[in-house]
Amino acid sequence: MKKYHVKKGDKVVVNSGSWKGEEATVTAILPKKDRVVLELANMTPEKRERIGRRTVKKSKANPNGGMIERSVSTHVSNVNKVAEAQAEK
């Protein structure tokens, strides 16, 4: 099992990539790909547009199907905990 410097529920700052400077919460960790799934804070309509949506088929969990919001994932090395990021500055 791999060990990471962040865990589910941590508040993080993205330090590189297309979401640089954004604060987020870790919602999941994908150890096979060394990635974290983030829920961005302060979502504006422009950010929602950049992330996009995806289509979901009808199912018991989603009886109407339709469009749902996507999540943002980034490599685990591109995020720092909020407290660590403030200490580095």
The first five atom37 places (N, CA, C, CB, O) and aatype in JSON, in Angstrom:
{
  "aatype": [12, 11, 11, 18, 8, 19, 11, 11, 7, 3, 11, 19, 19, 19, 2, 15, 7, 15, 17, 11, 7, 6, 6, 0, 16, 19, 16, 0, 9, 10, 14, 11, 11, 3, 1, 19, 19, 10, 6, 10, 0, 2, 12, 16, 14, 6, 11, 1, 6, 1, 9, 7, 1, 1, 16, 19, 11, 11, 15, 11, 0, 2, 14, 2, 7, 7, 12, 9, 6, 1, 15, 19, 15, 16, 8, 19, 15, 2, 19, 2, 11, 19, 0, 6, 0, 5, 0, 6, 11],
  "atom_mask": [
    [1, 1, 1, 1, 1],
    [1, 1, 1, 1, 1],
    [1, 1, 1, 1, 1],
    [1, 1, 1, 1, 1],
    [1, 1, 1, 1, 1],
    [1, 1, 1, 1, 1],
    [1, 1, 1, 1, 1],
    [1, 1, 1, 1, 1],
    [1, 1, 1, 0, 1],
    [1, 1, 1, 1, 1],
    [1, 1, 1, 1, 1],
    [1, 1, 1, 1, 1],
    [1, 1, 1, 1, 1],
    [1, 1, 1, 1, 1],
    [1, 1, 1, 1, 1],
    [1, 1, 1, 1, 1],
    [1, 1, 1, 0, 1],
    [1, 1, 1, 1, 1],
    [1, 1, 1, 1, 1],
    [1, 1, 1, 1, 1],
    [1, 1, 1, 0, 1],
    [1, 1, 1, 1, 1],
    [1, 1, 1, 1, 1],
    [1, 1, 1, 1, 1],
    [1, 1, 1, 1, 1],
    [1, 1, 1, 1, 1],
    [1, 1, 1, 1, 1],
    [1, 1, 1, 1, 1],
    [1, 1, 1, 1, 1],
    [1, 1, 1, 1, 1],
    [1, 1, 1, 1, 1],
    [1, 1, 1, 1, 1],
    [1, 1, 1, 1, 1],
    [1, 1, 1, 1, 1],
    [1, 1, 1, 1, 1],
    [1, 1, 1, 1, 1],
    [1, 1, 1, 1, 1],
    [1, 1, 1, 1, 1],
    [1, 1, 1, 1, 1],
    [1, 1, 1, 1, 1],
    [1, 1, 1, 1, 1],
    [1, 1, 1, 1, 1],
    [1, 1, 1, 1, 1],
    [1, 1, 1, 1, 1],
    [1, 1, 1, 1, 1],
    [1, 1, 1, 1, 1],
    [1, 1, 1, 1, 1],
    [1, 1, 1, 1, 1],
    [1, 1, 1, 1, 1],
    [1, 1, 1, 1, 1],
    [1, 1, 1, 1, 1],
    [1, 1, 1, 0, 1],
    [1, 1, 1, 1, 1],
    [1, 1, 1, 1, 1],
    [1, 1, 1, 1, 1],
    [1, 1, 1, 1, 1],
    [1, 1, 1, 1, 1],
    [1, 1, 1, 1, 1],
    [1, 1, 1, 1, 1],
    [1, 1, 1, 1, 1],
    [1, 1, 1, 1, 1],
    [1, 1, 1, 1, 1],
    [1, 1, 1, 1, 1],
    [1, 1, 1, 1, 1],
    [1, 1, 1, 0, 1],
    [1, 1, 1, 0, 1],
    [1, 1, 1, 1, 1],
    [1, 1, 1, 1, 1],
    [1, 1, 1, 1, 1],
    [1, 1, 1, 1, 1],
    [1, 1, 1, 1, 1],
    [1, 1, 1, 1, 1],
    [1, 1, 1, 1, 1],
    [1, 1, 1, 1, 1],
    [1, 1, 1, 1, 1],
    [1, 1, 1, 1, 1],
    [1, 1, 1, 1, 1],
    [1, 1, 1, 1, 1],
    [1, 1, 1, 1, 1],
    [1, 1, 1, 1, 1],
    [1, 1, 1, 1, 1],
    [1, 1, 1, 1, 1],
    [1, 1, 1, 1, 1],
    [1, 1, 1, 1, 1],
    [1, 1, 1, 1, 1],
    [1, 1, 1, 1, 1],
    [1, 1, 1, 1, 1],
    [1, 1, 1, 1, 1],
    [1, 1, 1, 1, 1]
  ],
  "atom_positions": [
    [[0.84, -1.18, 0.0], [0.0, 0.0, 0.0], [0.89, 1.24, 0.0], [-0.96, 0.0, 1.22], [1.84, 1.34, 0.77]],
    [[0.56, 2.17, -0.86], [1.32, 3.41, -0.94], [0.89, 4.36, 0.16], [1.13, 4.07, -2.32], [-0.24, 4.32, 0.64]],
    [[1.82, 5.22, 0.55], [1.52, 6.21, 1.58], [1.64, 7.6, 0.97], [2.48, 6.06, 2.81], [2.61, 7.89, 0.26]],
    [[0.65, 8.46, 1.23], [0.63, 9.8, 0.67], [0.62, 10.84, 1.77], [-0.59, 9.97, -0.24], [0.29, 10.55, 2.92]],
    [[0.97, 12.06, 1.41], [1.01, 13.16, 2.37], [-0.36, 13.79, 2.59], [1.97, 14.2, 1.9], [-0.51, 14.65, 3.45]],
    [[-1.37, 13.37, 1.82], [-2.74, 13.85, 2.0], [-3.66, 12.65, 2.16], [-3.19, 14.73, 0.79], [-3.33, 11.54, 1.75]],
    [[-4.8, 12.89, 2.77], [-5.79, 11.83, 2.91], [-7.17, 12.41, 2.64], [-5.73, 11.19, 4.31], [-7.33, 13.63, 2.52]],
    [[-8.14, 11.55, 2.54], [-9.51, 11.95, 2.24], [-10.01, 12.94, 3.29], [-10.43, 10.72, 2.17], [-9.87, 12.7, 4.49]],
    [[-10.58, 14.05, 2.83], [-11.12, 15.06, 3.73], [-10.17, 16.22, 4.01], [0.0, 0.0, 0.0], [-10.58, 17.21, 4.61]],
    [[-8.9, 16.11, 3.6], [-7.93, 17.18, 3.83], [-8.23, 18.39, 2.95], [-6.51, 16.68, 3.56], [-8.67, 18.25, 1.81]],
    [[-7.97, 19.57, 3.49], [-8.04, 20.81, 2.71], [-6.68, 20.98, 2.06], [-8.42, 22.07, 3.61], [-5.65, 20.94, 2.74]],
    [[-6.66, 21.18, 0.74], [-5.4, 21.29, 0.01], [-5.39, 22.5, -0.91], [-5.15, 20.02, -0.8], [-6.44, 23.08, -1.22]],
    [[-4.18, 22.88, -1.34], [-3.99, 23.92, -2.35], [-3.29, 23.25, -3.53], [-3.15, 25.14, -1.79], [-2.32, 22.52, -3.34]],
    [[-3.77, 23.5, -4.74], [-3.15, 22.96, -5.94], [-1.97, 23.85, -6.29], [-4.17, 22.86, -7.12], [-2.15, 25.05, -6.48]],
    [[-0.76, 23.26, -6.39], [0.43, 24.08, -6.61], [0.96, 24.03, -8.04], [1.5, 23.65, -5.69], [1.92, 24.74, -8.35]],
    [[0.37, 23.23, -8.91], [0.74, 23.27, -10.33], [-0.36, 22.61, -11.14], [2.1, 22.57, -10.57], [-1.21, 21.89, -10.61]],
    [[-0.33, 22.86, -12.43], [-1.36, 22.31, -13.3], [-2.4, 23.36, -13.66], [0.0, 0.0, 0.0], [-2.24, 24.54, -13.35]],
    [[-3.46, 22.92, -14.3], [-4.47, 23.85, -14.78], [-5.33, 24.43, -13.66], [-5.36, 23.17, -15.8], [-6.05, 25.41, -13.88]],
    [[-5.28, 23.87, -12.46], [-6.05, 24.37, -11.33], [-5.14, 25.02, -10.29], [-6.86, 23.24, -10.68], [-5.49, 25.07, -9.11]],
    [[-3.99, 25.52, -10.71], [-3.0, 26.12, -9.81], [-3.61, 27.25, -8.99], [-1.81, 26.64, -10.62], [-4.32, 28.11, -9.52]],
    [[-3.32, 27.25, -7.67], [-3.79, 28.3, -6.78], [-5.17, 28.05, -6.19], [0.0, 0.0, 0.0], [-5.61, 28.82, -5.33]],
    [[-5.86, 27.02, -6.62], [-7.22, 26.75, -6.14], [-7.17, 25.97, -4.82], [-8.02, 25.96, -7.19], [-6.32, 25.1, -4.64]],
    [[-8.08, 26.29, -3.91], [-8.24, 25.52, -2.69], [-9.32, 24.48, -2.93], [-8.6, 26.44, -1.47], [-10.31, 24.74, -3.61]],
    [[-9.11, 23.29, -2.36], [-10.04, 22.19, -2.59], [-10.03, 21.24, -1.4], [-9.69, 21.44, -3.89], [-9.2, 21.35, -0.5]],
    [[-10.97, 20.3, -1.43], [-11.04, 19.23, -0.45], [-10.84, 17.91, -1.18], [-12.39, 19.25, 0.33], [-11.4, 17.7, -2.25]],
    [[-10.03, 17.02, -0.6], [-9.79, 15.71, -1.21], [-11.01, 14.84, -0.95], [-8.49, 15.04, -0.63], [-11.39, 14.62, 0.2]],
    [[-11.64, 14.33, -2.04], [-12.81, 13.48, -1.88], [-12.46, 12.0, -2.05], [-13.88, 13.87, -2.88], [-13.18, 11.14, -1.55]],
    [[-11.36, 11.71, -2.76], [-10.94, 10.32, -2.95], [-9.47, 10.29, -3.36], [-11.81, 9.6, -4.01], [-8.94, 11.27, -3.88]],
    [[-8.83, 9.15, -3.12], [-7.45, 8.94, -3.55], [-7.44, 7.72, -4.46], [-6.48, 8.77, -2.33], [-8.01, 6.68, -4.11]],
    [[-6.78, 7.84, -5.61], [-6.68, 6.76, -6.58], [-5.25, 6.23, -6.58], [-7.11, 7.23, -8.01], [-4.42, 6.73, -7.34]],
    [[-4.93, 5.23, -5.74], [-3.54, 4.8, -5.58], [-2.93, 4.16, -6.82], [-3.45, 3.85, -4.46], [-1.71, 4.24, -7.01]],
    [[-3.72, 3.54, -7.68], [-3.16, 2.91, -8.88], [-2.59, 3.94, -9.84], [-4.22, 2.08, -9.59], [-1.63, 3.66, -10.56]],
    [[-3.17, 5.13, -9.87], [-2.72, 6.18, -10.77], [-2.03, 7.33, -10.06], [-3.89, 6.71, -11.55], [-1.65, 8.31, -10.7]],
    [[-1.85, 7.23, -8.73], [-1.24, 8.29, -7.92], [-1.95, 9.63, -8.1], [0.24, 8.43, -8.28], [-1.3, 10.66, -8.25]],
    [[-3.27, 9.61, -8.08], [-4.05, 10.82, -8.28], [-5.0, 11.03, -7.11], [-4.82, 10.76, -9.6], [-5.35, 10.09, -6.4]],
    [[-5.43, 12.28, -6.93], [-6.44, 12.61, -5.94], [-7.61, 13.28, -6.65], [-5.87, 13.53, -4.83], [-7.42, 14.05, -7.59]],
    [[-8.82, 12.98, -6.19], [-10.03, 13.6, -6.72], [-10.37, 14.75, -5.8], [-11.21, 12.57, -6.84], [-10.44, 14.59, -4.58]],
    [[-10.59, 15.92, -6.39], [-10.79, 17.14, -5.61], [-12.18, 17.71, -5.81], [-9.74, 18.17, -5.99], [-12.78, 17.59, -6.88]],
    [[-12.69, 18.33, -4.75], [-13.91, 19.13, -4.82], [-13.47, 20.57, -4.62], [-15.0, 18.68, -3.75], [-13.08, 20.96, -3.51]],
    [[-13.52, 21.35, -5.66], [-13.04, 22.73, -5.59], [-13.96, 23.61, -4.77], [-12.88, 23.31, -6.99], [-15.18, 23.46, -4.82]],
    [[-13.37, 24.52, -4.01], [-14.14, 25.48, -3.23], [-14.43, 26.7, -4.1], [-13.38, 25.9, -1.92], [-13.72, 26.95, -5.08]],
    [[-15.46, 27.45, -3.76], [-15.82, 28.69, -4.47], [-15.99, 28.46, -5.97], [-14.75, 29.75, -4.23], [-15.35, 29.12, -6.78]],
    [[-16.87, 27.54, -6.32], [-17.11, 27.24, -7.74], [-17.91, 28.37, -8.39], [-17.87, 25.89, -7.89], [-19.03, 28.67, -7.99]],
    [[-17.31, 28.98, -9.39], [-18.0, 30.0, -10.18], [-18.53, 29.33, -11.45], [-17.05, 31.2, -10.52], [-18.1, 28.23, -11.79]],
    [[-19.45, 29.97, -12.15], [-19.96, 29.39, -13.4], [-18.85, 29.12, -14.43], [-21.01, 30.3, -14.0], [-18.94, 28.16, -15.2]],
    [[-17.82, 29.97, -14.46], [-16.72, 29.75, -15.41], [-15.96, 28.47, -15.09], [-15.75, 30.96, -15.4], [-15.58, 27.72, -15.99]],
    [[-15.73, 28.21, -13.79], [-15.04, 26.99, -13.38], [-15.88, 25.77, -13.71], [-14.71, 27.02, -11.88], [-15.37, 24.76, -14.19]],
    [[-17.19, 25.86, -13.44], [-18.08, 24.74, -13.76], [-18.03, 24.44, -15.26], [-19.52, 25.05, -13.32], [-18.06, 23.28, -15.67]],
    [[-17.96, 25.49, -16.06], [-17.91, 25.32, -17.52], [-16.63, 24.61, -17.93], [-18.01, 26.7, -18.23], [-16.65, 23.75, -18.81]],
    [[-15.5, 24.95, -17.29], [-14.22, 24.33, -17.62], [-14.19, 22.85, -17.26], [-13.08, 25.04, -16.91], [-13.62, 22.04, -17.99]],
    [[-14.81, 22.51, -16.13], [-14.84, 21.11, -15.7], [-15.76, 20.32, -16.61], [-15.29, 20.99, -14.22], [-15.43, 19.22, -17.06]],
    [[-16.93, 20.88, -16.88], [-17.88, 20.22, -17.77], [-18.82, 19.28, -17.03], [0.0, 0.0, 0.0], [-18.84, 19.22, -15.8]],
    [[-19.58, 18.56, -17.8], [-20.55, 17.61, -17.29], [-20.42, 16.31, -18.06], [-21.99, 18.16, -17.4], [-19.77, 16.26, -19.1]],
    [[-21.05, 15.27, -17.53], [-21.07, 14.02, -18.27], [-22.48, 13.43, -18.21], [-20.03, 13.02, -17.7], [-23.25, 13.72, -17.3]],
    [[-22.79, 12.6, -19.18], [-24.1, 12.0, -19.28], [-24.12, 10.69, -18.5], [-24.49, 11.76, -20.76], [-23.16, 9.91, -18.55]],
    [[-25.22, 10.46, -17.78], [-25.37, 9.24, -17.01], [-26.63, 8.52, -17.48], [-25.44, 9.54, -15.48], [-27.69, 9.13, -17.65]],
    [[-26.49, 7.21, -17.7], [-27.65, 6.41, -18.1], [-28.63, 6.26, -16.95], [-27.21, 5.03, -18.6], [-28.27, 6.47, -15.79]],
    [[-29.86, 5.9, -17.27], [-30.86, 5.64, -16.23], [-30.44, 4.39, -15.46], [-32.28, 5.45, -16.85], [-29.95, 3.42, -16.03]],
    [[-30.64, 4.46, -14.14], [-30.35, 3.31, -13.28], [-31.18, 3.47, -12.0], [-28.81, 3.21, -12.95], [-31.9, 4.45, -11.83]],
    [[-31.07, 2.48, -11.11], [-31.8, 2.59, -9.86], [-31.27, 3.76, -9.03], [-31.7, 1.28, -9.05], [-32.04, 4.46, -8.37]],
    [[-29.96, 3.96, -9.07], [-29.36, 5.06, -8.32], [-29.71, 6.41, -8.93], [-27.84, 4.9, -8.26], [-29.84, 7.4, -8.21]],
    [[-29.85, 6.46, -10.25], [-30.16, 7.69, -10.98], [-31.37, 7.42, -11.89], [-28.92, 8.18, -11.82], [-31.18, 7.19, -13.08]],
    [[-32.59, 7.43, -11.36], [-33.75, 6.99, -12.14], [-34.04, 7.83, -13.38], [-34.95, 7.0, -11.27], [-34.62, 7.32, -14.34]],
    [[-33.66, 9.09, -13.4], [-33.93, 9.93, -14.56], [-32.74, 10.01, -15.52], [-34.3, 11.32, -14.12], [-32.9, 10.46, -16.66]],
    [[-31.57, 9.58, -15.09], [-30.39, 9.74, -15.93], [-30.06, 11.21, -16.08], [0.0, 0.0, 0.0], [-30.39, 12.01, -15.2]],
    [[-29.41, 11.58, -17.17], [-29.16, 12.99, -17.43], [-27.73, 13.41, -17.22], [0.0, 0.0, 0.0], [-26.81, 12.58, -17.24]],
    [[-27.53, 14.72, -17.03], [-26.2, 15.3, -16.91], [-25.83, 15.5, -15.45], [-26.13, 16.64, -17.67], [-26.65, 15.94, -14.64]],
    [[-24.57, 15.16, -15.1], [-24.08, 15.4, -13.75], [-22.74, 16.13, -13.84], [-23.93, 14.07, -12.94], [-22.07, 16.08, -14.87]],
    [[-22.37, 16.81, -12.76], [-21.11, 17.55, -12.71], [-19.93, 16.58, -12.62], [-21.09, 18.53, -11.52], [-20.04, 15.53, -11.99]],
    [[-18.82, 16.93, -13.25], [-17.61, 16.12, -13.17], [-16.77, 16.56, -11.97], [-16.79, 16.24, -14.46], [-16.94, 17.65, -11.43]],
    [[-15.87, 15.67, -11.57], [-14.91, 15.99, -10.52], [-13.56, 16.28, -11.16], [-14.8, 14.83, -9.49], [-13.31, 15.89, -12.3]],
    [[-12.71, 16.97, -10.42], [-11.37, 17.3, -10.89], [-10.41, 16.33, -10.24], [-10.99, 18.77, -10.57], [-10.46, 16.12, -9.03]],
    [[-9.51, 15.73, -11.03], [-8.47, 14.91, -10.44], [-7.12, 15.45, -10.89], [-8.63, 13.41, -10.84], [-6.97, 15.97, -12.0]],
    [[-6.14, 15.33, -10.0], [-4.8, 15.79, -10.31], [-3.8, 14.86, -9.63], [-4.59, 17.27, -9.84], [-4.16, 14.13, -8.71]],
    [[-2.55, 14.88, -10.09], [-1.53, 14.03, -9.5], [-1.29, 14.44, -8.06], [-0.22, 14.1, -10.32], [-1.37, 15.62, -7.72]],
    [[-0.99, 13.47, -7.22], [-0.85, 13.73, -5.79], [0.31, 14.68, -5.5], [-0.64, 12.41, -5.05], [0.29, 15.36, -4.47]],
    [[1.3, 14.74, -6.35], [2.44, 15.65, -6.13], [2.08, 17.1, -6.42], [3.6, 15.24, -7.0], [2.85, 18.0, -6.08]],
    [[0.93, 17.34, -7.03], [0.53, 18.71, -7.37], [-0.32, 19.38, -6.29], [-0.24, 18.7, -8.67], [-0.85, 20.47, -6.51]],
    [[-0.45, 18.74, -5.13], [-1.24, 19.35, -4.06], [-0.44, 19.36, -2.75], [-2.56, 18.58, -3.86], [0.39, 18.48, -2.51]],
    [[-0.71, 20.35, -1.92], [-0.14, 20.46, -0.57], [-1.28, 20.75, 0.38], [0.96, 21.57, -0.5], [-2.26, 21.39, 0.01]],
    [[-1.14, 20.29, 1.62], [-2.13, 20.64, 2.63], [-2.1, 22.15, 2.83], [-1.85, 19.9, 3.98], [-1.07, 22.78, 2.63]],
    [[-3.22, 22.73, 3.22], [-3.33, 24.18, 3.36], [-2.33, 24.69, 4.38], [-4.76, 24.57, 3.76], [-1.68, 25.71, 4.13]],
    [[-2.18, 24.04, 5.51], [-1.25, 24.49, 6.56], [0.19, 24.45, 6.07], [-1.4, 23.62, 7.82], [0.97, 25.36, 6.36]],
    [[0.57, 23.4, 5.32], [1.93, 23.29, 4.77], [2.19, 24.37, 3.74], [2.14, 21.89, 4.14], [3.28, 24.95, 3.69]],
    [[1.2, 24.65, 2.91], [1.37, 25.65, 1.85], [1.6, 27.03, 2.46], [0.14, 25.66, 0.91], [2.4, 27.8, 1.93]],
    [[0.92, 27.36, 3.54], [1.09, 28.67, 4.18], [2.44, 28.75, 4.88], [-0.04, 28.94, 5.19], [3.03, 29.83, 4.94]],
    [[2.96, 27.64, 5.41], [4.25, 27.64, 6.09], [5.4, 27.84, 5.12], [4.45, 26.34, 6.87], [6.43, 28.41, 5.48]],
    [[5.24, 27.36, 3.86], [6.3, 27.48, 2.86], [6.49, 28.92, 2.4], [6.0, 26.59, 1.67], [7.59, 29.3, 2.0]],
    [[5.43, 29.73, 2.45], [5.5, 31.11, 1.97], [6.18, 31.99, 2.92], [4.16, 31.65, 1.69], [6.32, 33.19, 2.66]]
  ]
}
